[in-house]
Amino acid sequence: MLRYDRRPSGAGEDVPLAAQASDAAAAIRLLRGAAGDVPTDQWVQVDASISAWQQAARASGNEQVTITRLPGCDHTPASGQEMAVSEVSPHYTAAMISWLGARLS
């Protein structure tokens, strides 16, 4: 999953969707350049996905990447097959609180 913070427009207005899509495409090209042509569908094994993220982070010099394996989860923080709020693992909440606490204290 690609996640990034939207850049602000120069005029303080919303950035058009086409510009946001262009930014996302540029990020994918950058990640592929760092990690190689890795598969992008949901069927990539978790360990291979973790390895790709770690490799891309190292190649880019990004030391701010945190990867956490959650018991009972795979690619999503949900313990079931559906990504519903009721299915979100309590391990996810605990991991996020710990991660935020380490950075905000």
Secondary structure, DSSP 8 states (H G I E B T S, - for coil): ---------TTSS---HHHHHHHHHHHHHHHHHHH-S---STTS-HHHHHHHHHHHHHHHT---------TT-SSSSBSSSS--GGGB-HHHHHHHHHHHHHHH-
